[in-house]
Amino acid sequence: MPRSAEPILIVGTGALASLFAARLSAIGQDVLILGTWQAAIDAFNTDGVHLISEDGDDEHYSLRATSDPADCAGARFALVLVKSWQTERAAEQLTACLADDGLALSLQNGIGNREILTEALGAQRVALGSTTTGAALLGPAKVRPGGEGIVSLGNHPQLAPLVDLLSEADFSVEMQEDIESLIWSKLVINAAINPLTALLNIPNGELLTRPSARKLSAELAREVAAVAAAKGIQLAFADPVQAAEDVARRTAANRSSMLQDVDRGAPTEIEAICGAVVRAGEKLGIPTPLNETMRLLIKARVNLISETERKSHVAALP
């Protein structure tokens, strides 16, 4: 697929959506963003997407953005990069704009996204992947890379053009035969890193420098691996603890997506990550006490932040 032939649709306006948009735009690919965050949509259309390095270097690339699915009608390829709790809305939007022979590739965290997209679009128009690449949103349409990771993709007969584009955009792409292995391998990483960094307010790499945090992270990874084993799923790695630590090391400076959500007082993906592990464990009789603890603590912290903000707003009223 020549890069100038047709735009790649990116559903989402957050950190990873902005990073993928920037790196695809950098190789000359036409990118169209579909989202609901109006401040970001305005920023994308006014001054493009800004890719800002650790040193402060600012590269920006022109692209188009919209909140109207009608503006995306006939999209051949879509990257779905919204939060798991936004998947139903994204699926509904894609029913209005994805071509009949189009393909939506989910690179989201958590469990359940594939099922929601498949119900709306049909199995033949949905591909599944995951990424451990880090990114930090600095503001509307402004993103800082947070460490290189892997883009893992399940096989699909229509994926080849996207694989070529992502590889050309300097993403490290690997194909994986087993979709369930793909999902649960990413779940190990998410559960071991995201909730702890959000609760401790630390970047990923600091998990490895705090003995107690490192131990908790390891136990979270082992719990997820135990549930996967009970389900008969073979993970993409032999050692779940080492795999999680490798990602934390490669993305050491990155503030996890869950930490960024907590910082903004936004809903988190805790139910699609630790919550999904707990529910699967309950069905199989596999104990997951630490994942349940993380689920409850994250929900408590988000509730505390929301209540604090509400009180501050009330106190500021005349």
C-alpha positions as CSV (number, residue, x, y, z in Angstrom):
1,M,0.0,0.0,0.0
2,P,1.7,3.2,-1.1
3,R,1.9,5.7,1.8
4,S,0.2,8.4,-0.2
5,A,-2.7,6.2,-1.4
6,E,-5.1,6.6,1.6
7,P,-4.9,7.7,5.2
8,I,-4.4,5.5,8.2
9,L,-7.2,6.2,10.7
10,I,-6.1,6.4,14.4
11,V,-8.9,6.1,16.9
12,G,-7.9,8.0,20.0
13,T,-6.1,11.2,21.1
14,G,-4.0,10.1,24.0
15,A,-0.4,9.3,24.5
16,L,0.0,6.2,22.3
17,A,-2.4,7.5,19.7
18,S,-0.3,10.7,19.4
19,L,3.0,8.7,19.3
20,F,1.8,6.4,16.6
21,A,0.4,9.4,14.7
22,A,3.7,11.3,14.9
23,R,5.9,8.4,13.8
24,L,3.7,7.4,10.9
25,S,3.4,11.0,9.8
26,A,7.2,11.3,10.0
27,I,7.6,8.7,7.2
28,G,5.1,10.6,5.0
29,Q,2.0,8.5,5.8
30,D,-1.3,10.5,5.7
31,V,-2.9,10.2,9.1
32,L,-6.4,10.9,10.2
33,I,-7.3,11.0,13.9
34,L,-10.8,10.3,15.2
35,G,-11.5,11.2,18.8
36,T,-13.7,13.1,21.3
37,W,-11.2,15.3,23.1
38,Q,-11.9,18.6,21.4
39,A,-8.8,20.4,22.7
40,A,-6.6,17.8,21.1
41,I,-8.6,17.7,17.9
42,D,-8.2,21.5,17.6
43,A,-4.5,21.3,18.4
44,F,-3.9,18.5,15.8
45,N,-5.6,20.5,13.1
46,T,-3.9,23.8,14.0
47,D,-0.3,22.8,14.5
48,G,-0.1,19.0,13.9
49,V,1.3,16.5,16.4
50,H,4.4,17.4,18.4
51,L,6.9,14.7,19.2
52,I,9.1,16.0,22.1
53,S,12.3,14.2,23.1
54,E,13.8,14.0,26.7
55,D,16.2,16.8,25.7
56,G,13.3,19.0,24.7
57,D,13.7,18.8,20.9
58,D,10.3,19.3,19.3
59,E,9.4,17.8,16.0
60,H,5.9,18.3,14.7
61,Y,4.0,16.8,11.8
62,S,0.8,17.9,10.0
63,L,-2.2,15.7,10.1
64,R,-6.0,15.9,10.3
65,A,-8.3,15.2,13.2
66,T,-12.1,15.0,13.6
67,S,-14.8,14.0,16.1
68,D,-17.2,13.1,13.3
69,P,-17.1,9.5,12.1
70,A,-18.6,10.6,8.8
71,D,-15.3,12.4,8.0
72,C,-13.6,9.0,8.1
73,A,-16.0,7.1,5.8
74,G,-14.4,4.3,3.9
75,A,-11.3,3.9,6.1
76,R,-9.3,0.9,5.0
77,F,-7.1,0.6,8.1
78,A,-7.7,1.8,11.6
79,L,-5.5,1.6,14.7
80,V,-7.6,1.5,17.9
81,L,-5.7,3.2,20.7
82,V,-8.4,4.3,23.1
83,K,-8.7,3.1,26.7
84,S,-10.5,-0.1,27.3
85,W,-13.5,1.7,28.9
86,Q,-13.9,3.7,25.7
87,T,-13.9,0.6,23.4
88,E,-17.7,0.5,23.0
89,R,-17.8,4.1,21.8
90,A,-14.9,3.5,19.4
91,A,-16.6,0.4,18.0
92,E,-19.8,2.3,17.4
93,Q,-17.8,5.0,15.6
94,L,-16.0,2.5,13.5
95,T,-19.3,0.9,12.3
96,A,-19.9,4.3,10.6
97,C,-16.5,4.8,9.0
98,L,-14.6,1.5,8.5
99,A,-14.9,0.2,4.9
100,D,-16.7,-3.1,4.4
101,D,-13.3,-4.7,3.6
102,G,-11.5,-2.6,6.2
103,L,-9.5,-3.7,9.2
104,A,-9.4,-2.4,12.7
105,L,-6.3,-3.3,14.7
106,S,-6.6,-3.0,18.5
107,L,-3.4,-2.2,20.3
108,Q,-5.1,-1.7,23.6
109,N,-4.5,-2.9,27.2
110,G,-6.6,-5.4,29.0
111,I,-9.2,-8.1,28.1
112,G,-12.5,-7.7,26.3
113,N,-11.6,-5.2,23.6
114,R,-11.5,-7.8,20.8
115,E,-14.9,-9.1,21.8
116,I,-16.5,-5.7,21.8
117,L,-15.0,-4.7,18.4
118,T,-15.9,-8.1,16.9
119,E,-19.5,-7.8,17.9
120,A,-19.8,-4.4,16.2
121,L,-17.6,-5.0,13.2
122,G,-17.5,-8.8,12.6
123,A,-14.5,-11.0,13.2
124,Q,-13.1,-10.6,9.7
125,R,-12.6,-6.8,10.2
126,V,-10.8,-7.0,13.6
127,A,-7.1,-7.8,14.3
128,L,-5.5,-7.9,17.6
129,G,-2.1,-6.7,18.8
130,S,-0.4,-5.2,21.8
131,T,2.5,-2.9,22.5
132,T,4.9,-2.3,25.3
133,T,6.1,1.0,23.9
134,G,5.9,3.8,26.4
135,A,4.6,7.3,25.8
136,A,3.7,10.3,28.0
137,L,1.1,12.9,27.0
138,L,2.4,16.4,27.7
139,G,-0.7,18.2,26.5
140,P,-3.1,18.2,23.6
141,A,-1.3,16.8,20.6
142,K,2.1,16.8,22.5
143,V,3.8,13.5,23.3
144,R,7.1,12.3,24.7
145,P,8.4,8.8,23.9
146,G,8.8,6.8,27.0
147,G,11.0,3.9,25.9
148,E,11.0,1.4,23.1
149,G,8.9,-1.7,23.3
150,I,7.6,-4.4,21.0
151,V,4.4,-4.3,18.8
152,S,3.1,-7.8,18.9
153,L,0.5,-8.7,16.3
154,G,-1.7,-11.7,15.8
155,N,-1.9,-13.1,12.3
156,H,-4.5,-11.7,10.0
157,P,-4.6,-12.0,6.2
158,Q,-5.0,-8.2,5.7
159,L,-2.3,-7.1,8.1
160,A,0.7,-7.1,5.8
161,P,0.5,-3.4,4.8
162,L,0.2,-2.2,8.4
163,V,3.2,-4.4,9.4
164,D,5.3,-2.8,6.6
165,L,4.2,0.7,7.7
166,L,4.8,0.2,11.4
167,S,8.2,-1.3,10.7
168,E,9.2,1.6,8.4
169,A,8.1,4.0,11.2
170,D,10.8,2.3,13.5
171,F,8.4,0.2,15.6
172,S,9.8,-3.2,16.4
173,V,7.1,-5.5,15.1
174,E,6.7,-9.3,15.8
175,M,4.0,-11.7,14.7
176,Q,2.5,-14.1,17.1
177,E,0.4,-17.1,16.1
178,D,-1.5,-17.6,19.4
179,I,-4.0,-14.8,20.1
180,E,-4.7,-15.8,23.7
181,S,-1.0,-15.9,24.4
182,L,-0.7,-12.4,23.0
183,I,-3.5,-11.1,25.2
184,W,-2.3,-12.8,28.4
185,S,1.4,-12.0,27.9
186,K,0.5,-8.3,27.7
187,L,-1.7,-8.7,30.7
188,V,1.2,-10.0,32.8
189,I,3.2,-6.9,31.9
190,N,0.3,-4.5,32.6
191,A,-0.6,-6.0,35.9
192,A,3.0,-6.1,37.1
193,I,3.7,-2.5,36.2
194,N,0.7,-0.2,35.9
195,P,-1.2,-0.4,39.2
196,L,2.0,-0.2,41.3
197,T,3.4,2.8,39.4
198,A,0.0,4.5,39.7
199,L,-0.2,3.9,43.5
200,L,3.4,4.9,44.2
201,N,3.5,7.8,41.7
202,I,6.8,6.6,40.2
203,P,8.1,5.9,36.6
204,N,8.3,2.3,35.5
205,G,12.1,1.9,36.1
206,E,11.8,2.8,39.8
207,L,9.9,-0.4,40.4
208,L,13.3,-2.1,40.0
209,T,15.1,0.1,42.5
210,R,12.6,-0.4,45.4
211,P,12.9,-3.9,46.8
212,S,9.4,-4.0,48.2
213,A,7.9,-2.7,45.0
214,R,9.9,-5.1,42.9
215,K,8.7,-8.0,45.0
216,L,5.1,-6.9,44.7
217,S,5.5,-6.6,40.9
218,A,6.9,-10.1,40.7
219,E,4.0,-11.5,42.7
220,L,1.5,-9.8,40.4
221,A,3.2,-11.2,37.4
222,R,3.2,-14.7,38.9
223,E,-0.5,-14.5,39.7
224,V,-1.4,-13.6,36.1
225,A,0.9,-16.4,34.8
226,A,-0.8,-18.9,37.1
227,V,-4.3,-18.0,35.8
228,A,-3.0,-18.2,32.2
229,A,-1.5,-21.7,32.9
230,A,-4.8,-22.8,34.4
231,K,-6.5,-21.7,31.2
232,G,-4.0,-23.7,29.2
233,I,-2.4,-20.6,27.7
234,Q,1.3,-20.7,26.9
235,L,2.8,-17.2,27.4
236,A,5.2,-15.7,25.0
237,F,8.0,-15.9,27.6
238,A,9.2,-18.6,30.1
239,D,9.7,-16.3,33.0
240,P,6.8,-13.8,33.6
241,V,8.8,-11.9,36.3
242,Q,11.8,-11.4,34.0
243,A,9.5,-10.3,31.2
244,A,7.8,-7.6,33.3
245,E,11.2,-6.4,34.6
246,D,12.6,-6.2,31.1
247,V,9.8,-4.0,30.0
248,A,10.1,-1.8,33.1
249,R,13.8,-1.5,32.3
250,R,13.3,-0.6,28.6
251,T,10.7,2.0,29.6
252,A,12.4,3.2,32.8
253,A,11.6,6.9,32.4
254,N,8.0,6.3,31.3
255,R,5.0,7.1,33.5
256,S,2.6,4.3,32.9
257,S,-0.7,4.9,31.2
258,M,-2.5,4.1,34.5
259,L,-0.4,6.6,36.4
260,Q,-1.2,9.2,33.7
261,D,-4.9,8.5,34.1
262,V,-4.7,8.8,37.9
263,D,-2.8,12.1,37.6
264,R,-5.6,13.4,35.3
265,G,-8.4,12.1,37.5
266,A,-9.6,10.0,34.6
267,P,-11.1,6.5,34.7
268,T,-8.4,3.8,34.6
269,E,-8.2,0.4,32.9
270,I,-7.9,-1.4,36.2
271,E,-11.0,-3.5,35.6
272,A,-9.7,-4.7,32.2
273,I,-6.4,-5.6,33.7
274,C,-6.3,-6.7,37.4
275,G,-10.1,-7.0,37.5
276,A,-10.0,-9.4,34.5
277,V,-7.3,-11.5,36.1
278,V,-9.4,-11.7,39.3
279,R,-12.6,-12.7,37.5
280,A,-10.8,-15.4,35.4
281,G,-9.1,-16.7,38.6
282,E,-12.4,-17.0,40.4
283,K,-13.8,-19.1,37.6
284,L,-10.8,-21.5,37.7
285,G,-10.3,-21.6,41.5
286,I,-6.9,-19.8,41.2
287,P,-6.3,-17.3,44.0
288,T,-5.3,-13.8,42.9
289,P,-5.3,-11.8,46.1
290,L,-2.7,-9.2,45.1
291,N,-4.5,-8.4,41.8
292,E,-7.7,-7.9,43.8
293,T,-5.8,-5.7,46.2
294,M,-4.5,-3.6,43.4
295,R,-8.0,-3.4,41.9
296,L,-9.4,-2.0,45.1
297,L,-6.6,0.3,45.9
298,I,-6.6,1.9,42.4
299,K,-10.4,2.4,42.6
300,A,-10.0,3.9,46.1
301,R,-7.3,6.3,44.9
302,V,-9.4,7.4,42.0
303,N,-12.4,7.9,44.2
304,L,-10.2,9.9,46.7
305,I,-8.9,12.2,44.0
306,S,-12.4,12.7,42.6
307,E,-13.7,13.6,46.1
308,T,-10.8,15.9,46.8
309,E,-11.3,17.8,43.5
310,R,-15.1,18.1,44.2
311,K,-14.4,19.6,47.7
312,S,-11.8,22.0,46.2
313,H,-14.3,23.1,43.6
314,V,-17.0,23.6,46.2
315,A,-14.6,25.6,48.5
316,A,-13.7,27.9,45.6
317,L,-17.3,28.9,45.0
318,P,-18.3,32.4,46.1
